[in-house]
Amino acid sequence: MDKASSKLSFSQSLKRLEEIVEKLEDPNIDLEEGLKLLEEGVKLHKYCKQKLTEASVKISTILKEDNNSDDGEVN
C-alpha cells in the first residue's frame, strides 16, 4: 500500500475500496484512471484481508485461552 493508504484504518480502507469499486463500474472510466484505481484496490484488498486474518487468529487465541482457563465454574 502507498504511504497515504497505509495510514487508513480497516474501516477507512474498506470504505475506500467500496468507492473504488463504484468508480470502476462506470463504463466511461478512463483506462489510465481505471488501472490506477485497480492497483490501489488490490493493495487495499490485500491489507483488509491481512487485518481480517489477524483478527481471526486473535479471536481463536482468545477463545482457546478461555477454554483452557475454564475450571468448570459457571461465569
Rosetta blueprint (number, residue, H / E / L):
1 M L
2 D L
3 K H
4 A H
5 S H
6 S H
7 K L
8 L L
9 S L
10 F H
11 S H
12 Q H
13 S H
14 L H
15 K H
16 R H
17 L H
18 E H
19 E H
20 I H
21 V H
22 E H
23 K H
24 L H
25 E L
26 D L
27 P L
28 N L
29 I L
30 D L
31 L H
32 E H
33 E H
34 G H
35 L H
36 K H
37 L H
38 L H
39 E H
40 E H
41 G H
42 V H
43 K H
44 L H
45 H H
46 K H
47 Y H
48 C H
49 K H
50 Q H
51 K H
52 L H
53 T H
54 E H
55 A H
56 S H
57 V H
58 K H
59 I H
60 S H
61 T H
62 I H
63 L H
64 K H
65 E H
66 D H
67 N H
68 N H
69 S H
70 D L
71 D L
72 G L
73 E L
74 V L
75 N L
